[in-house]
Amino acid sequence: MKIRVTTLTKPGEFTKWATEVVTQDAEIVVRRLAEICEVLIKENILNTSKMPTGALADAFFKEQINSLSWGVGDIAYLNKTVPYWRHVNFGSEAINANWQHWLPKGHWDNGRWIEGNEDTDYFDIPKTPIQAHNYIEKTLMDMEIAIQRVLSERK
C-alpha cells in the first residue's frame, strides 16, 4: 500500500515533524520496556532464590544511556556491589569459579555463610557449587513477550 501526503509546509518541514513524532514515540516505548525489564529481572531473581535477601534484585535497575537507549544491570556496578551476581545467574561451575576455597571465618546459618569472629566461628570449604538460577535468560525470554505487548499497545 502506498500513501501520498500533500502538505502546505516548506520542503523538509513535514519530514522533520514526522521524525520528531516517531522519535517521541520510540522514547516512550524504550522507557516502558526498561521499566518492564527492571520489574521482570527482580521478580526472576526473587522467585529463583530459596531465601532471597533482596540485595541482588535491588542491584538491578533501569538506567538511561541516551534518549533512545536504556539499560538494566550495569555490569561495573554489579561487580562492585554484588560481585556474586555471575555465580548466581550462571552457576559457579559454568563460569569456572574456584568454589572449593576457604571461606573467611564464620558459620553457616540457614544455608548462608555468615562471617564472624566468635569463639564458635570457624573456617570452612563449601561442599557444593552455586547452582545456576538463569535469571538473566528467563528475563530475556519474558522480554520477548513484553516487547510484542508494548508494541501492540502503540498501534
C-alpha positions in Angstrom: 0.0 0.0 0.0 1.3 3.4 -0.9 0.2 6.6 0.9 0.7 10.0 -0.6 0.8 13.0 1.7 0.5 16.6 0.4 1.3 19.4 2.8 1.4 23.2 2.7 4.6 23.4 4.6 8.1 24.3 3.4 10.1 21.4 1.9 11.5 19.2 4.7 9.3 20.6 7.4 6.8 17.7 7.3 9.7 15.2 7.3 11.2 17.0 10.3 7.8 16.9 12.1 7.2 13.2 11.3 10.7 12.3 12.6 10.0 14.2 15.8 6.7 12.3 16.3 8.3 8.9 15.7 11.3 9.7 17.9 9.0 10.8 20.8 7.0 7.6 20.4 10.2 5.5 20.4 11.4 7.2 23.5 8.2 6.2 25.3 8.5 2.6 24.1 12.1 2.1 25.1 11.5 3.7 28.5 8.4 1.4 29.1 10.5 -1.6 28.1 13.2 -0.7 30.5 10.6 -0.4 33.3 9.2 -3.8 32.5 12.6 -5.4 32.3 13.6 -4.0 35.7 10.5 -5.5 37.3 10.9 -8.8 35.5 14.6 -9.3 36.4 13.8 -8.5 40.1 10.9 -11.0 40.1 13.0 -13.7 38.4 15.8 -13.2 41.0 13.5 -13.3 43.9 11.5 -16.3 42.5 14.5 -18.4 41.8 16.1 -18.0 45.3 15.2 -20.1 48.2 15.9 -17.4 50.8 16.2 -14.1 48.9 17.6 -11.1 50.8 16.7 -8.7 48.0 20.3 -7.3 47.7 20.9 -8.9 44.3 17.5 -7.9 43.0 17.9 -4.3 44.2 21.3 -4.0 42.3 19.4 -4.3 39.0 17.7 -1.0 38.0 16.9 0.8 34.8 19.4 3.5 33.6 19.0 5.9 30.7 22.0 5.9 28.4 20.6 8.4 25.8 17.2 9.4 24.6 16.6 6.1 22.7 18.7 3.7 24.8 18.1 2.3 28.3 19.8 -0.5 30.1 19.1 -2.7 33.1 22.0 -4.1 35.1 25.2 -2.0 34.9 27.9 -4.7 34.9 30.5 -2.4 36.6 28.0 -1.6 39.3 27.0 -5.2 39.8 30.7 -6.3 40.0 31.2 -3.7 42.7 28.1 -4.1 44.8 27.1 -7.7 44.3 30.2 -9.5 42.9 28.4 -12.9 43.2 25.8 -12.0 40.5 27.5 -14.1 37.8 27.8 -17.1 40.2 24.1 -17.0 40.9 23.0 -16.5 37.3 25.3 -18.8 35.5 26.4 -21.1 38.3 29.8 -21.4 39.8 30.9 -24.3 37.6 29.7 -22.6 34.4 32.0 -19.6 35.0 34.9 -21.8 36.1 34.9 -20.3 39.5 37.0 -21.9 42.2 34.2 -22.6 44.6 36.3 -25.1 46.6 38.1 -22.4 48.6 38.5 -21.5 52.2 35.7 -19.2 53.4 36.5 -16.4 55.8 35.9 -17.2 59.5 32.2 -17.5 60.2 29.4 -20.1 60.4 26.5 -21.5 58.4 23.1 -20.2 59.2 20.1 -21.4 57.1 22.3 -22.2 54.1 24.2 -18.9 54.2 27.7 -18.3 55.3 27.8 -15.6 57.9 31.2 -14.0 58.6 32.1 -13.6 62.2 34.8 -13.7 64.8 33.2 -15.5 67.7 34.8 -18.4 69.5 32.3 -20.8 67.8 33.1 -19.5 64.3 35.4 -21.4 62.0 36.9 -21.6 58.5 35.2 -23.9 56.0 35.2 -25.0 52.4 31.9 -25.1 50.5 30.7 -28.7 49.8 28.7 -27.9 46.6 28.9 -25.1 43.9 26.2 -22.5 43.5 23.6 -23.8 41.1 22.7 -21.7 38.1 19.5 -19.7 38.5 19.5 -18.3 34.9 17.5 -15.2 35.9 19.0 -13.2 33.0 18.0 -15.8 30.5 14.5 -16.0 32.0 14.1 -12.3 31.8 15.2 -12.2 28.2 12.5 -14.8 27.4 9.9 -12.8 29.3 11.0 -9.6 27.4 10.2 -11.2 24.0 6.5 -11.3 25.1 6.8 -7.8 26.7 8.2 -6.3 23.6 5.3 -7.6 21.5 2.8 -6.4 24.1 4.2 -2.9 24.3 4.4 -2.6 20.5 0.9 -3.8 20.1 -0.3 -1.2 22.6 1.2 1.6 20.4 -0.8 0.7 17.3 
